[in-house]
Amino acid sequence: MSEYIGNRYRIVKLLGKGGMADVYLAYDEILKREVAVKIMKSDMADDPLALERFKREAGAVTKLSHPNIVDVYDVGDDGDKHYIVMEYVRGYTLKQLIQKRGPLPVKEAVWVIKQLAGALMEAHRNDVIHRDVKSQNVLIKDDGTVKLSDFGIAVANDSSQITHKNAVLGSVHYLAPELSRGKQATMQADIYALGIVFYELLTGDVPFKGETPVQVALKHIKEDIPSVRKINSDIPQSVENIIIKATAKNPNQRYKNVALMLQDLNECLKKSHLNDPKINIGSSQSSDDDSDKTKKKGKKDGNPLFSVVFLIFVSLFSITVLFLVLFFTGVIGSSSKTVTVPDVTNMTVQEAKDLLAEYNLEVDDSRIVWTLSDTTEKDHIISSAPAASEEVERNSKIKLTVSSGIYAVLDNYIGKNFESAKNELEALNFKVRLLPVDSKEEPGTVVGQSLEAGYKYDNSQPPEITLKYSQESSIIISREVMGMDIEDAKKYFEEFDIRYQLIEKERDWFDPEEIIDTAVDTVIKMSPEAGSVYHRDDDDVVLVYYYTNHEEPEGEEP
């Protein structure tokens, strides 16, 4: 392999190998940043099916933009090499975290799953089904942010995968029962896998194991998910209820969409839900099993009464079917078999359902798309498909696109003074992090921003942004540091790249009156003093003195 990919990305080292692609740490020579480059294996590029899967991942992830989804920067070919350039996440996988720490505290587990649910909501809004949600595909950044990765990828020749008609379906320990039966992947399959990850976070392990992938898949089909409360009774029933509903064998009994699951996640730890009863979703068998049982019950041999009843039933059923066919084809009961789609824009979903019902139409709940809008109010409909005024058959399902909020567009702050840029962003309710870097630009100039100009964000919930600015070789230590809380002082020194050392001041330095007047955990002295010039190019260290203990020594009178 050449040192460069795409004449831009310099390969640094191999990060990991997969059945279909290898991932490398690389350096983007144009934007001067580290990236992860996923390169399809040369022996797989000749396989049309494998190539289609790789392109499917590239096509899927380029449509997505979410704080909890690994960003994709570039997709391309370099000769016979197909590659995807992604955000490089420094950290570790969720699986590694669980292996290191074991079960997570309930609040932390809920927090992680809420982030993943938000990522899946964004994917499902864009009609993207992940198909392989598992703890190995969740990355934890150094700051604790959760990132979902590997959209649309199906790793071939891996013992942790099972196949059906040569189609890789996903990691078997997280595989929804219907996928093992050869059904098509849906949002409910992702929800099932997310429920298994939730189980794993709370217990430290997946619910089912076996000597072969087939044995594990059969357990997912036949056996109930073990109770997390039997493993840890401190887990609230409201939390276990989410797992029960998310991992129902029958997809129709699971959450209809991730938004409903996220709603329960937001409520489950509130006091009003701590005494919730355990939910009961019925049989552990899937809908396929239920239909088989129904067919078996229908076989009654040698019973004359049953035969008569059966004939009557068949006759009535046939008449009913004939009536419905005539009705819906317009022969009887209606002058037309088509209707005109009404205009439902700017309505709520419920208002649209009520109106559409009057036209013998219904909302396709499984395909509601939520997206930011430039004008449409939150929770109101942006558009429908088919659109208003189109002719459709009666009882058709209408797909809705609904506003998740009015978006704003991020400005370009590169080239501005970092303090003014920070003030502007904070006025817009952004949480701003400053990162001083070495640069040839004038000191104090913003040279990079973590979110690119033009980024669309929810105006009511601006994300966090990092501004990189050219640091000066010297800085005047602010006089405001004196008397500052020691934690705030640490943040000041770190934000402005000032090396410091904390020193607790000894008790015998104080006279009695000074002890009384001195605040705890505040800066009381510095060397060099506040207002002095600090040179970053030198090896200077600011000594920061503070006092933490005002207690009298044992044995002395107060």
C-alpha positions as CSV (number, residue, x, y, z in Angstrom):
1,M,0.0,0.0,0.0
2,S,1.3,3.5,-0.9
3,E,2.0,6.0,1.8
4,Y,-0.8,8.2,0.6
5,I,-4.5,7.6,-0.2
6,G,-6.3,10.0,-2.4
7,N,-3.1,12.0,-2.8
8,R,-4.1,13.6,0.5
9,Y,-4.3,11.2,3.4
10,R,-0.9,10.0,4.7
11,I,-1.2,6.6,6.3
12,V,0.3,6.5,9.8
13,K,-0.5,3.1,11.2
14,L,-3.0,0.2,11.2
15,L,-5.8,0.6,13.7
16,G,-7.8,-2.6,13.1
17,K,-8.6,-5.4,10.6
18,G,-12.0,-6.5,9.5
19,G,-13.4,-9.2,7.2
20,M,-14.1,-6.7,4.5
21,A,-12.0,-3.6,5.3
22,D,-9.1,-2.4,7.3
23,V,-9.0,0.8,9.3
24,Y,-5.9,3.1,9.4
25,L,-4.9,6.2,11.3
26,A,-4.0,8.8,8.7
27,Y,-3.1,12.5,8.6
28,D,-5.1,14.8,6.3
29,E,-2.3,17.0,4.8
30,I,-4.8,19.6,3.6
31,L,-6.9,20.2,6.8
32,K,-4.0,19.2,9.1
33,R,-5.8,16.8,11.2
34,E,-5.8,13.1,12.1
35,V,-8.5,11.0,10.5
36,A,-9.5,7.3,10.3
37,V,-9.5,5.8,6.8
38,K,-11.4,2.6,6.1
39,I,-9.9,0.9,3.0
40,M,-11.7,-2.1,1.4
41,K,-9.5,-5.2,1.1
42,S,-8.2,-5.7,-2.4
43,D,-9.5,-9.3,-2.5
44,M,-13.0,-8.2,-1.6
45,A,-13.1,-5.4,-4.2
46,D,-13.7,-8.0,-7.0
47,D,-16.8,-9.3,-5.1
48,P,-19.8,-7.3,-6.5
49,L,-21.8,-8.0,-3.3
50,A,-19.0,-7.0,-1.0
51,L,-18.4,-3.8,-3.0
52,E,-22.1,-3.0,-2.9
53,R,-22.1,-3.3,0.9
54,F,-19.1,-1.1,1.2
55,K,-20.7,1.5,-1.1
56,R,-23.9,1.2,0.9
57,E,-22.1,2.1,4.1
58,A,-20.5,5.1,2.4
59,G,-23.8,6.3,1.0
60,A,-25.6,5.8,4.3
61,V,-23.2,7.7,6.6
62,T,-22.7,10.6,4.3
63,K,-26.4,11.5,4.9
64,L,-26.0,11.6,8.7
65,S,-24.9,14.5,10.9
66,H,-25.2,14.0,14.6
67,P,-23.0,14.5,17.7
68,N,-23.3,10.8,18.6
69,I,-22.5,9.5,15.1
70,V,-18.9,9.2,13.8
71,D,-18.5,12.0,11.2
72,V,-17.6,11.0,7.6
73,Y,-15.5,13.5,5.8
74,D,-14.8,12.0,2.4
75,V,-15.5,8.9,0.2
76,G,-13.5,8.0,-2.8
77,D,-11.4,5.6,-4.9
78,D,-7.7,5.6,-5.4
79,G,-7.0,3.3,-8.3
80,D,-8.5,-0.1,-7.2
81,K,-8.7,1.0,-3.6
82,H,-12.1,2.1,-2.2
83,Y,-12.0,4.2,1.0
84,I,-14.1,6.1,3.5
85,V,-12.5,8.9,5.5
86,M,-14.0,9.3,9.0
87,E,-13.5,11.2,12.2
88,Y,-10.7,9.7,14.3
89,V,-12.0,9.0,17.7
90,R,-9.4,8.8,20.4
91,G,-10.7,6.5,23.1
92,Y,-12.0,3.0,23.3
93,T,-15.1,0.9,22.5
94,L,-18.1,0.4,24.7
95,K,-17.2,-3.3,24.8
96,Q,-13.7,-2.5,26.2
97,L,-15.3,-0.2,28.8
98,I,-17.6,-3.0,30.0
99,Q,-14.8,-5.5,30.0
100,K,-12.7,-3.1,32.1
101,R,-15.3,-1.8,34.5
102,G,-18.1,-4.5,34.5
103,P,-21.7,-3.4,34.9
104,L,-22.2,0.4,34.8
105,P,-24.2,2.3,37.4
106,V,-27.8,2.7,36.3
107,K,-27.7,6.4,35.7
108,E,-24.5,6.1,33.6
109,A,-26.0,3.2,31.6
110,V,-29.2,5.2,30.9
111,W,-27.1,8.2,29.8
112,V,-25.1,6.1,27.3
113,I,-28.2,4.5,25.8
114,K,-29.9,7.9,25.5
115,Q,-27.0,9.1,23.4
116,L,-27.2,5.9,21.2
117,A,-30.9,6.3,20.9
118,G,-30.4,9.9,19.6
119,A,-27.9,8.6,17.0
120,L,-30.4,5.9,15.8
121,M,-33.2,8.5,15.7
122,E,-31.1,10.6,13.3
123,A,-30.3,7.5,11.2
124,H,-33.9,6.3,11.0
125,R,-35.1,9.8,10.1
126,N,-32.9,9.4,7.0
127,D,-34.2,5.9,6.3
128,V,-30.9,4.4,7.4
129,I,-31.1,1.1,9.3
130,H,-27.8,0.4,11.1
131,R,-28.2,-3.5,11.1
132,D,-25.2,-4.1,13.4
133,V,-25.7,-2.2,16.6
134,K,-23.4,-3.7,19.2
135,S,-21.1,-2.5,22.0
136,Q,-18.0,-3.1,19.7
137,N,-19.4,-0.5,17.3
138,V,-19.8,2.2,19.9
139,L,-16.8,4.4,20.5
140,I,-16.2,6.4,23.7
141,K,-14.2,9.6,23.3
142,D,-11.8,10.9,25.9
143,D,-14.4,13.5,27.0
144,G,-17.1,10.8,27.5
145,T,-19.0,11.4,24.3
146,V,-20.6,8.3,22.8
147,K,-20.2,7.8,19.0
148,L,-22.0,5.1,17.0
149,S,-19.9,3.8,14.1
150,D,-20.0,1.2,11.2
151,F,-23.2,2.1,9.5
152,G,-24.3,-0.4,6.8
153,I,-21.1,-2.5,7.1
154,A,-21.4,-6.3,7.1
155,V,-18.2,-8.0,8.1
156,A,-17.7,-11.2,6.2
157,N,-16.0,-14.4,7.4
158,D,-16.3,-13.5,11.1
159,S,-17.3,-16.1,13.7
160,S,-19.5,-13.5,15.4
161,Q,-21.7,-13.3,12.4
162,I,-24.3,-15.6,11.0
163,T,-25.6,-15.8,7.4
164,H,-28.8,-16.5,5.6
165,K,-28.7,-17.2,1.9
166,N,-25.1,-15.7,1.9
167,A,-26.3,-12.4,3.4
168,V,-24.5,-11.3,6.6
169,L,-27.2,-10.2,9.0
170,G,-25.3,-8.8,12.0
171,S,-23.6,-9.8,15.2
172,V,-25.4,-12.9,16.5
173,H,-25.3,-11.8,20.2
174,Y,-27.4,-8.7,19.3
175,L,-29.4,-10.2,16.5
176,A,-33.2,-9.7,16.5
177,P,-35.2,-13.0,16.1
178,E,-36.8,-12.0,12.8
179,L,-33.4,-11.5,11.2
180,S,-32.4,-15.1,12.0
181,R,-35.6,-16.1,10.2
182,G,-34.5,-14.3,7.1
183,K,-36.7,-11.3,7.5
184,Q,-35.7,-7.8,6.2
185,A,-34.0,-5.5,8.7
186,T,-36.2,-2.7,10.1
187,M,-36.0,0.0,12.7
188,Q,-37.3,-2.6,15.2
189,A,-34.2,-4.8,14.6
190,D,-32.0,-1.8,15.6
191,I,-34.2,-1.2,18.7
192,Y,-33.8,-4.9,19.7
193,A,-30.0,-4.6,19.4
194,L,-30.1,-1.4,21.4
195,G,-32.0,-3.2,24.1
196,I,-29.4,-5.9,24.2
197,V,-26.6,-3.3,24.6
198,F,-28.7,-1.8,27.4
199,Y,-28.8,-5.2,29.1
200,E,-25.1,-5.6,28.6
201,L,-24.3,-2.2,30.2
202,L,-26.4,-3.1,33.3
203,T,-25.2,-6.7,33.8
204,G,-21.7,-6.7,32.2
205,D,-22.4,-9.4,29.7
206,V,-24.7,-10.3,26.8
207,P,-27.9,-12.3,27.7
208,F,-27.2,-15.4,25.6
209,K,-24.1,-17.5,24.8
210,G,-23.5,-20.7,23.0
211,E,-20.8,-22.9,21.4
212,T,-22.0,-21.9,17.9
213,P,-23.6,-18.8,16.4
214,V,-26.7,-20.9,15.5
215,Q,-27.2,-21.9,19.2
216,V,-27.1,-18.2,20.2
217,A,-29.5,-17.2,17.5
218,L,-32.0,-20.0,18.6
219,K,-31.9,-18.7,22.1
220,H,-32.8,-15.2,20.9
221,I,-35.8,-16.8,19.0
222,K,-37.0,-19.1,21.8
223,E,-35.9,-17.9,25.2
224,D,-37.0,-14.8,27.2
225,I,-34.3,-12.2,27.9
226,P,-33.1,-12.9,31.5
227,S,-34.3,-10.3,34.1
228,V,-31.7,-7.7,34.9
229,R,-33.4,-7.2,38.3
230,K,-32.6,-10.8,39.2
231,I,-29.0,-10.0,38.6
232,N,-29.1,-6.6,40.4
233,S,-32.2,-5.8,42.4
234,D,-31.2,-2.1,42.7
235,I,-32.2,-1.6,39.0
236,P,-35.6,0.1,39.0
237,Q,-38.4,-1.8,37.4
238,S,-39.0,1.2,35.1
239,V,-35.5,0.6,33.6
240,E,-36.1,-3.2,33.1
241,N,-39.4,-2.4,31.4
242,I,-37.5,-0.6,28.7
243,I,-35.4,-3.6,28.0
244,I,-38.4,-5.9,28.1
245,K,-40.2,-3.8,25.5
246,A,-37.2,-3.2,23.3
247,T,-36.3,-6.9,23.1
248,A,-39.8,-8.3,22.6
249,K,-39.6,-11.4,20.3
250,N,-42.4,-10.0,18.1
251,P,-41.3,-6.8,16.4
252,N,-44.9,-5.5,16.6
253,Q,-44.6,-5.5,20.4
254,R,-41.4,-3.5,20.5
255,Y,-41.2,0.3,20.4
256,K,-42.6,1.6,17.1
257,N,-39.7,4.0,16.9
258,V,-36.6,5.1,18.8
259,A,-38.3,8.3,19.8
260,L,-40.8,6.4,22.0
261,M,-37.9,4.5,23.6
262,L,-36.0,7.7,24.2
263,Q,-39.1,9.2,25.9
264,D,-39.2,6.3,28.4
265,L,-35.4,6.7,28.9
266,N,-36.0,10.3,29.8
267,E,-38.7,9.4,32.4
268,C,-37.5,6.1,33.9
269,L,-35.3,7.5,36.7
270,K,-37.9,10.0,37.9
271,K,-39.4,9.4,41.3
272,S,-42.9,9.0,39.8
273,H,-41.7,5.9,37.9
274,L,-39.6,4.2,40.5
275,N,-42.5,2.0,41.6
276,D,-43.8,1.1,38.1
277,P,-45.2,-2.4,37.8
278,K,-43.4,-4.9,35.5
279,I,-44.9,-4.8,32.0
280,N,-46.2,-8.0,30.4
281,I,-46.0,-8.1,26.6
282,G,-47.4,-11.7,26.3
283,S,-45.8,-14.8,24.8
284,S,-42.1,-15.0,24.2
285,Q,-42.6,-16.5,20.8
286,S,-42.5,-14.4,17.7
287,S,-45.4,-13.7,15.4
288,D,-44.2,-16.4,13.0
289,D,-44.6,-19.0,15.8
290,D,-48.0,-17.7,16.7
291,S,-49.2,-18.1,13.1
292,D,-47.9,-21.7,13.1
293,K,-49.7,-22.4,16.3
294,T,-52.9,-21.0,14.8
295,K,-52.6,-23.2,11.8
296,K,-52.1,-26.3,13.9
297,K,-55.2,-25.4,16.0
298,G,-57.2,-25.3,12.8
299,K,-56.6,-28.9,11.9
300,K,-59.5,-30.8,13.4
301,D,-59.9,-34.3,11.9
302,G,-62.9,-36.5,12.3
303,N,-65.3,-34.0,13.9
304,P,-68.5,-33.5,11.9
305,L,-69.8,-30.6,14.0
306,F,-66.5,-28.8,13.4
307,S,-66.8,-29.5,9.6
308,V,-70.2,-27.8,9.5
309,V,-69.1,-24.8,11.5
310,F,-66.0,-24.6,9.4
311,L,-68.0,-24.6,6.2
312,I,-70.3,-21.8,7.5
313,F,-67.3,-19.8,8.5
314,V,-65.7,-20.2,5.1
315,S,-68.9,-19.1,3.4
316,L,-69.3,-16.0,5.6
317,F,-65.6,-15.2,5.1
318,S,-65.9,-15.5,1.3
319,I,-68.9,-13.2,1.2
320,T,-67.1,-10.7,3.4
321,V,-64.0,-10.7,1.2
322,L,-66.2,-10.4,-2.0
323,F,-67.9,-7.4,-0.4
324,L,-64.7,-5.7,0.5
325,V,-63.2,-6.3,-2.9
326,L,-66.3,-4.8,-4.6
327,F,-66.2,-1.9,-2.2
328,F,-62.6,-1.0,-2.5
329,T,-62.6,-1.4,-6.3
330,G,-65.5,1.1,-6.5
331,V,-68.1,-1.3,-7.8
332,I,-70.3,-0.7,-4.7
333,G,-70.4,1.9,-2.0
334,S,-68.2,4.4,-3.7
335,S,-68.1,6.2,-7.0
336,S,-64.2,6.2,-7.1
337,K,-61.4,4.0,-5.8
338,T,-59.0,6.9,-5.5
339,V,-58.9,10.0,-3.3
340,T,-57.0,13.3,-3.4
341,V,-54.3,13.7,-0.6
342,P,-55.3,16.7,1.6
343,D,-52.7,19.3,2.6
344,V,-51.4,18.4,6.1
345,T,-48.4,20.8,6.2
346,N,-47.9,22.8,9.4
347,M,-50.3,20.4,11.2
348,T,-49.3,18.1,14.2
349,V,-49.1,14.4,13.5
350,Q,-52.3,13.8,15.4
351,E,-54.1,16.5,13.4
352,A,-52.9,15.0,10.2
353,K,-54.1,11.5,11.3
354,D,-57.6,12.9,12.0
355,L,-57.8,14.7,8.7
356,L,-56.4,11.8,6.6
357,A,-58.9,9.4,8.2
358,E,-61.7,11.5,6.7
359,Y,-60.2,10.7,3.3
360,N,-59.8,7.0,4.0
361,L,-56.0,7.5,4.3
362,E,-53.6,6.8,7.2
363,V,-50.2,7.9,8.4
364,D,-47.4,5.4,8.0
365,D,-46.1,5.5,11.6
366,S,-43.1,3.4,10.9
367,R,-41.8,5.9,8.3
368,I,-42.2,9.3,9.9
369,V,-39.1,11.3,9.3
370,W,-38.0,13.9,11.8
371,T,-35.6,16.6,10.6
372,L,-34.6,20.2,11.3
373,S,-36.4,22.9,9.3
374,D,-35.7,26.4,8.3
375,T,-39.3,27.6,8.8
376,T,-41.6,24.9,10.2
377,E,-42.3,24.9,13.9
378,K,-41.2,22.0,16.0
379,D,-43.5,18.9,15.9
380,H,-45.4,20.3,12.9
381,I,-45.4,18.6,9.4
382,I,-43.0,19.9,6.7
383,S,-44.3,17.7,3.9
384,S,-46.0,14.5,2.9
385,A,-45.4,11.8,0.4
386,P,-47.4,11.5,-1.7
387,A,-47.8,15.3,-1.6
388,A,-51.0,17.3,-1.3
389,S,-53.4,17.2,-4.3
390,E,-52.0,13.9,-5.6
391,E,-54.4,11.1,-6.4
392,V,-53.8,7.8,-4.5
393,E,-55.8,4.7,-3.8
394,R,-58.1,4.6,-0.8
395,N,-56.5,3.3,2.4
396,S,-53.0,4.2,1.2
397,K,-50.3,5.0,3.8
398,I,-48.9,8.5,3.8
399,K,-45.3,9.2,4.8
400,L,-44.8,12.4,6.8
401,T,-41.7,14.6,7.3
402,V,-42.0,16.4,10.6
403,S,-39.9,19.3,12.0
404,S,-37.7,18.5,15.0
405,G,-37.1,22.2,15.4
406,I,-36.0,25.3,13.4
407,Y,-32.4,25.1,12.6
408,A,-29.8,27.8,12.5
409,V,-26.6,27.9,10.4
410,L,-23.2,28.2,12.0
411,D,-21.0,31.1,10.9
412,N,-17.4,30.9,9.9
413,Y,-15.3,32.1,12.9
414,I,-11.9,31.4,11.4
415,G,-9.8,34.6,11.1
416,K,-11.7,36.3,13.9
417,N,-10.3,37.2,17.3
418,F,-11.0,34.2,19.6
419,E,-12.5,36.3,22.5
420,S,-15.0,38.0,20.2
421,A,-15.9,34.7,18.6
422,K,-16.3,33.1,22.0
423,N,-18.6,35.9,23.1
424,E,-20.7,35.7,19.9
425,L,-21.2,31.9,20.3
426,E,-22.0,32.1,24.0
427,A,-24.6,34.7,23.3
428,L,-26.2,32.0,21.0
429,N,-26.1,29.5,24.0
430,F,-23.2,27.5,22.6
431,K,-20.8,25.8,25.1
432,V,-17.4,27.0,23.9
433,R,-14.1,25.3,24.5
434,L,-10.9,27.2,23.6
435,L,-7.8,25.3,22.4
436,P,-4.6,27.4,22.0
437,V,-2.4,26.0,19.2
438,D,0.9,27.0,17.6
439,S,0.3,28.8,14.4
440,K,1.8,31.4,12.1
441,E,-1.4,33.5,12.3
442,E,-1.5,36.6,14.4
443,P,-1.8,35.7,18.1
444,G,-5.4,35.4,19.3
445,T,-6.8,34.5,15.8
446,V,-9.2,31.6,15.4
447,V,-7.5,29.1,13.1
448,G,-10.0,26.2,13.3
449,Q,-13.5,25.2,14.6
450,S,-14.8,21.7,15.4
451,L,-18.0,22.4,13.6
452,E,-17.6,23.6,10.1
453,A,-19.2,26.8,8.8
454,G,-22.7,26.1,7.4
455,Y,-23.4,23.3,10.0
456,K,-27.1,23.2,10.7
457,Y,-28.0,22.9,14.4
458,D,-31.1,23.0,16.6
459,N,-31.5,26.6,17.6
460,S,-33.0,25.6,20.9
461,Q,-30.1,23.2,21.8
462,P,-26.8,24.4,20.3
463,P,-24.1,21.8,20.5
464,E,-20.6,22.2,22.0
465,I,-18.0,23.7,19.8
466,T,-14.2,24.0,20.1
467,L,-12.3,27.0,18.8
468,K,-8.6,26.6,18.0
469,Y,-6.7,29.9,18.2
470,S,-3.2,31.0,17.6
471,Q,-1.6,31.4,21.0
472,E,0.8,34.2,21.8
473,S,4.3,33.4,23.0
474,S,3.6,35.5,26.1
475,I,0.6,36.5,28.1
476,I,-0.2,38.7,31.1
477,I,-1.5,36.6,34.0
478,S,-4.9,38.0,34.9
479,R,-5.2,39.8,38.2
480,E,-8.6,38.2,38.6
481,V,-6.9,34.9,39.4
482,M,-6.1,36.2,42.9
483,G,-9.0,35.1,45.2
484,M,-10.4,32.8,42.5
485,D,-11.7,29.4,43.4
486,I,-8.9,26.9,42.9
487,E,-10.9,24.8,40.4
488,D,-11.7,27.9,38.4
489,A,-8.1,29.0,38.5
490,K,-7.0,25.6,37.2
491,K,-9.4,26.0,34.2
492,Y,-8.0,29.4,33.6
493,F,-4.4,28.2,33.5
494,E,-5.3,25.2,31.3
495,E,-7.4,27.2,28.9
496,F,-4.6,29.7,28.3
497,D,-1.9,27.0,28.1
498,I,-0.1,28.2,31.3
499,R,2.0,25.7,33.2
500,Y,1.2,25.7,36.9
501,Q,1.8,23.9,40.2
502,L,-0.6,23.9,43.1
503,I,0.9,24.3,46.6
504,E,-1.1,24.0,49.8
505,K,0.0,26.7,52.2
506,E,1.1,25.5,55.6
507,R,-0.9,26.5,58.7
508,D,2.0,28.1,60.5
509,W,2.3,30.8,57.8
510,F,-0.9,32.4,59.1
511,D,-1.5,34.5,62.2
512,P,-4.8,33.9,63.9
513,E,-6.6,36.8,62.4
514,E,-5.4,35.8,58.9
515,I,-6.7,32.3,59.4
516,I,-10.2,33.5,60.1
517,D,-10.2,35.9,57.1
518,T,-8.8,33.5,54.6
519,A,-11.3,31.6,52.4
520,V,-11.0,27.9,51.8
521,D,-9.7,26.6,48.4
522,T,-9.0,30.0,46.9
523,V,-5.8,31.4,45.4
524,I,-4.0,33.4,48.1
525,K,-0.6,33.9,46.5
526,M,1.2,33.4,43.1
527,S,4.7,33.4,41.9
528,P,5.2,35.2,39.6
529,E,2.5,37.5,40.8
530,A,-0.8,38.3,39.0
531,G,-0.2,40.9,36.4
532,S,3.2,39.5,35.5
533,V,4.2,38.5,31.9
534,Y,4.3,34.8,31.4
535,H,6.4,33.4,28.5
536,R,5.2,30.1,27.0
537,D,8.5,29.6,25.1
538,D,10.4,29.3,28.4
539,D,10.0,26.5,31.0
540,D,8.4,28.8,33.5
541,V,5.9,27.4,36.0
542,V,3.4,29.5,37.9
543,L,3.3,28.5,41.6
544,V,-0.2,28.8,43.0
545,Y,-0.7,28.8,46.7
546,Y,-4.0,28.1,48.5
547,Y,-5.3,27.1,51.9
548,T,-7.6,24.2,52.5
549,N,-7.7,23.3,56.3
550,H,-9.0,25.7,59.0
551,E,-9.4,23.0,61.7
552,E,-7.5,23.5,65.0
553,P,-4.8,20.8,65.8
554,E,-6.0,18.1,68.1
555,G,-5.5,18.8,71.8
556,E,-5.7,22.6,71.5
557,E,-8.4,24.7,72.9
558,P,-10.7,26.4,70.2
